[in-house]
Amino acid sequence: MTRNLAIFLALAGAGLLVRSAVRRTGVSAGRPIRDAGADQMRDPPHEWTKTDERMDESFPASDPPGTY
């Protein structure tokens, strides 16, 4: 019985460590989120169409813009 308890506690502890590591690497870790638009990009493209703008504004939505 004590061996099963030790295994359970070890797995639970490992799960908590993984959970805390995942939380630190997410958006809450303080990484900046840029605004939409070519002027906010580090390396803006030479051409920027209205479709590009709509796609950039909708990211990370799963659906493309209606005019695509």
NUKE-952271 format. One record per residue: residue in one letter; x, y, z of N, C-alpha, C, CB in turn. Coordinates in steps of 0.001 Angstrom, whole numbers, plus 500000, padded with zeros to 6 digits. Glycine has a CB too. Example, Ala and Ser with C-alpha at 12.3 -4.5 7.8 and 13.67 -1.06 7.14 Angstrom:
BEGIN
A513190494310507800512300495500507800513200496700507800511308495527509046 S512850497750507080513670498940507140512900500030507870514084499402505725 
END
This chain:
BEGIN
M500814498807500000500000500000500000500865501268500000499070499992501203 T501917501287500788502766502472500841503528502679499535503745502364502000 R503833501582498837504516501715497547503588502386496538504978500328497022 N502321501984496505501357502602495594501181504083495914500003501880495672 L501161504411497187501029505809497591502251506609497145500844505917499120 A503432506040497280504656506722496863504665506957495354505890505908497278 I504227505975494595504157506126493135503150507207492767503775504786492460 F502001507190493421500974508195493155501495509595493463499712507905493980 L502136509769494601502656511085494973503755511546494018503190511055496403 A504579510630493558505626510988492598505022511450491275506565509797492359 L504006510742490798503349511138489547502610512460489702502374510050489088 A501962512652490840501255513913491080502241515079491128500448513842492396 G503375514879491770504395515925491819504952516246490446505520515514492738 A505179515223489647505669515446488284504639516213487461506002514106487602 G503375515882487647502315516597486938502265518064487315500977515956487216 L502447518357488594502452519754489038503648520517488477502463519823490563 L504791519864488379505963520517487793505746520841486318507197519630487953 V505181519907485588504899520139484167503883521261484012504380518848483490 R502861521243484826501818522279484759502405523663485011500702521990485781 S503263523795486002503849525102486288504800525538485174504589525070487628 A505507524602484559506402524946483456505618525431482246507265523744483073 V504486524806481973503657525208480838503071526590481075502533524187480595 R502654526862482272502080528178482571503098529291482399501530528203483987 R504348529045482735505371530083482622505727530402481184506610529667483361 T505501529490480268505878529717478877504739530284478050506359528434478259 G503584530500478614502437531020477888502478532526477762501162530603478562 V501370533103477363501257534544477174501487535279478483499888534904476600 S501119534662479583501278535318480872502737535474481281500540534550481927 A503651534934480493505069535038480819505619536424480516505859533993480057 G504797537324479990505235538679479745505748538939478348506273539025480700 R505563537988477441505986538224476065505061539258475438505984536901475241 P505610540230474722504759541253474109503927540689472960505611542411473607 I502746541217472807501856540852471704501724542088470835500442540342472216 R502089541962469573502065543143468710500658543436468226502997542953467517 D500413544706467943499145545119467356499112544704465892498938546647467499 A497909544662465324497751544300463921498261545430463034496275543982463601 G498712545057461856499134546042460874500598545919460510498862547416461384 A500898546305459278502268546196458773503218547131459511502303546498457281 D502716548272459989503591549220460676504059548711462037502880550539460848 Q503424547669462560503815547090463843504761545899463690502584546663464608 M505044545493462448505898544331462202507369544707462282505589543718460836 R508176543745462703509624543949462751510181544082461339510317542785463495 D509740543210460430510162543239459029508922543341458149511003541971458663 P508378544545457952507140544670457179507340544295455712506604546091457277 P506304543733455081506404543371453661506399544622452780505242542435453258 H506885544460451554506911545590450619505506545955450166507785545263449403 E504648544946450002503257545185449611502348544728450741502906544445448282 W501286545466450989500342545135452063498941545477451558500680545916453404 T498161544441451247496827544650450687495776544662451795496498543557449652 K494549545010451422493446544980452387493198543561452883492164545551451760 T493389542570452009493236541170452431494298540811453462493328540216451215 D495530541258453235496587541024454223496216541650455565497931541593453723 E495674542856455515495279543553456744494189542785457485494793544975456422 R493189542311456748492098541560457386492603540251457988490982541270456371 M493491539579457281494042538327457805494862538586459066494910537630456739 D495639539661459067496458539988460227495585540359461422497420541134459896 E494499541096461178493598541484462260492844540297462835492616542522461770 S492566539289462014491783538153462489492634537093463177491040537532461341 F493952537148463031494821536142463644494733536249465154496286536308463172 P494634535187465885494728533777465586493388533091465403495474533104466653 A492392533790464910491095533160464669491247532012463675490071534195464146 S490406531017463803490525529842462946489915530061461570489872528656463607 D489041531040461428488377531279460149489070532417459406486881531604460362 P489259532279458088489844533372457322488828534505457176490313532878455934 P489274535689456807488334536791456597487340536462455491489088538078456258 G486174537068455521485112536768454568485445537153453142483866537456454977 T486374538060452939486715538504451583487876537729450996487044539975451585 Y488352536713451668489510535967451197489123535016450105490162535214452330 
END
